[in-house]
Amino acid sequence: MSFGIYAIGTLILLAGVVYVAHLAHVPEKWIVAMALLVLGAGIMGGVSSTRQKDPS
């Protein structure tokens, strides 16, 4: 469930970044590149924050 919250937050952040970049007339290829970077960072952050520690 916690990963879902991270995913929703990342999608909201992504939508905001894309919208602001569009309003600033950033070229579409740069918007796509920024979106992929934000999405990747959000997934990595969510996975690292919500994964269970390995029992050792």
C-alpha positions in Angstrom: 0.0 0.0 0.0 2.8 2.4 0.8 4.3 1.9 -2.7 0.9 2.9 -4.1 1.1 6.2 -2.2 4.6 6.8 -3.6 3.3 6.0 -7.1 0.4 8.4 -6.8 2.6 11.2 -5.5 5.1 10.6 -8.3 2.3 10.8 -10.9 1.0 14.1 -9.4 4.5 15.5 -9.4 5.0 14.3 -13.0 1.8 15.9 -14.1 2.8 19.2 -12.5 6.3 19.2 -14.1 4.9 18.4 -17.5 2.3 21.1 -17.2 4.7 23.8 -16.1 7.2 22.8 -18.8 4.4 23.0 -21.4 3.4 26.5 -20.2 7.1 27.5 -20.4 7.1 26.4 -24.1 9.8 23.8 -23.5 10.3 21.6 -26.6 8.3 18.4 -26.5 11.4 16.1 -26.6 12.7 17.7 -23.4 9.4 17.4 -21.7 9.4 13.6 -22.5 13.0 13.3 -21.2 12.1 15.1 -18.0 9.0 13.0 -17.5 11.1 9.8 -17.9 13.6 11.0 -15.4 11.0 12.0 -12.8 9.2 8.7 -13.3 12.4 6.7 -12.9 13.4 8.6 -9.8 10.0 8.2 -8.3 9.9 4.5 -8.8 13.4 4.1 -7.4 12.6 6.2 -4.4 9.3 4.3 -3.8 10.9 0.9 -4.1 13.9 1.8 -1.8 11.6 3.3 0.8 9.0 0.5 0.9 11.0 -2.7 0.4 11.3 -5.1 3.3 14.7 -5.7 4.8 16.2 -9.2 4.1 16.3 -11.3 7.2 19.8 -12.3 8.0 
